[in-house]
Amino acid sequence: MAVKIRLRRVGKVHVPYYRIVVTDSRTKRDGRFIEQIGKYHPKEDPSYIEVDSDRAQYWLGVGAQPSDPVRVILQKTGDWQKFKGEPAPEPLLQPKSRRNRDEAFNEALKEAGSQPKDDATTPRKKSAKKTAAKEAKDDAAKDDAAKDDAAEPKADAKAADAKAADAKAADADAPAKDAAADEAPADAEAPAADGDAAPASEAGDDASTS
């Protein structure tokens, strides 16, 4: 039986993950396997590679043949050079360890508590047309207000002139009214005196005749 070390695909569509497995060369790629000795995640940056060095050396020692992709992976980890007696390569770049979600949440909560409280929502971006229309409307309202402010002093001046004219007319009519009031009693008393004299004369005439 020919034993091979190859990749076994797992994961989702467009997000492949591979397992480094020891299997019979006659089985399907993703079929049954003898042993899993490593992992390979090519979508991470840098790629995640994990190999059980002791088991890899064992299977290479008993004659298992690695596939070309697995041989490249073993060269990167240094297991192939170790098997061949060659100098080890430079160590692999390790991906950054992910922070715990609870720790990240607690840090964000502390930062939010230390910052001043502002509006929770971000204002929506207004379209250029609406902004231009609003600006034009505001300008028109400012022009109308300026016109009203300019018209108010003129109206006040006209009202003041009208009041002054009324006051002058009233002052001009006052002496005429006073003069008429002074002359009215004298004219009224004259007829009354004539009236009183007429009956008296009549009375005297009556007495003389008697």
Sequence and secondary structure as in RCSB ss.txt:
>XXXX:A:sequence
MAVKIRLRRVGKVHVPYYRIVVTDSRTKRDGRFIEQIGKYHPKEDPSYIEVDSDRAQYWLGVGAQPSDPVRVILQ
KTGDWQKFKGEPAPEPLLQPKSRRNRDEAFNEALKEAGSQPKDDATTPRKKSAKKTAAKEAKDDAAKDDAAKDDA
AEPKADAKAADAKAADAKAADADAPAKDAAADEAPADAEAPAADGDAAPASEAGDDASTS
>XXXX:A:secstr
  EEEEEEEEEETTEEEEEEEEEETTS TTS  SEEEEEEETTSSS EEEE HHHHHHHHHTT EE HHHHHHHH
HHTHHHHHHT               HHHHHHHHHHHHHHS    SS      HHHHHHHHHHHHHHHHHHHHHHH
HHHHHHHHHHHHHHHHHHHHHHHHHHHHHHHHHHHHHHHHHHHHHHHHHHHHHHHHHHH 
